[in-house]
Amino acid sequence: METEACKCPACEKRALEEQESEEINFAVLVALVPILTITLFNTVGLL
């Protein structure tokens, strides 16, 4: 349930910064998945 966002420059800048932050966080998460998978397999003894 999203309310209508304010259109002032400060709010628009904050929204853009939040979007960029989310994209960076997602990229870091995607980059960590292979490392975590290899670590898990090594711990279990599959590699």
Order of alpha helices (4+ residues) and beta strands (2+ residues): alpha
